Amino acid sequence: MTTHPEAAPRVVIADDQELVRTGFRMILTARGIDVVGEADNGAEAVAAARRLRPDVVLMDIRMPVMDGLQAARRILAQLPDCRVIMLTTFDLDQYVYAALAAGASGFLLKDVTPAHLAAAVRLVDTGDALLAPSITRRLVERFATGTPTAGPGPAVPAVHRDLAALTPREREVLTLMGRGLSNSELAQKLTLSEATVKTHVARIFAKLSLRDRAQAVVLAYETGLVSPGESTDAADPLVS
């Protein structure tokens, strides 16, 4: 993960369509983001990540040789400071939820706007997660509750954590994170300073061994802190 916010994230793009890779590379390069490598299948993505040690990997889900989910798991296991954003053409895909549970920092649809793509890469590079779009909450709601899906798919791993370690305030913060609130919105909701909220969030991550807000949202649903259908008017941090 990039230590200094002014430093450009180093990115690997993994997609089996050359046109997609070329387009994303041009978009990111034009916005000062360093694309250090490309891969056209999951196995090549893992090899590229090992060799190049990028800050962020843009990972397609459906690729030959090794799919993006398996590749993401291997990369995150070997490079814990790397961040993975899953790319998909589908707005509700069980593979994406499985990737979030495994530690990916979020996902984007392939028709994302250039500005949103660059902002997403910079956001996850700071250690945050790409969660605000309502589509992510719909996806988590659907697959965290075991809604059947059409066609074969991988088993969805649960994010098993013991919430007993949390204080009542920390449980409240985790619940609101699960509903999609940003730190500033948490501060307003709980009448706390944003610095205090950040301290609570950091303690939650440490106590529960969570990578980022993506896993926090998954955990909030899987433990019942948040129920399907609960939502907020939380703003998208990429545009707020």
Salt bridges, closest charged atoms under 4 A:
ASP15 OD2 - LYS110 NZ 2.83
GLU38 OE1 - ARG21 NE 3.06
GLU38 OE2 - ARG25 NH1 2.18
ASP60 OD1 - LYS110 NZ 3.29
ASP91 OD2 - ARG138 NH2 3.49
ASP93 OD2 - ARG62 NH2 2.84
GLU170 OE1 - LYS207 NZ 2.85
GLU172 OE1 - ARG169 NH1 2.96
GLU230 OE1 - ARG179 NH2 2.62
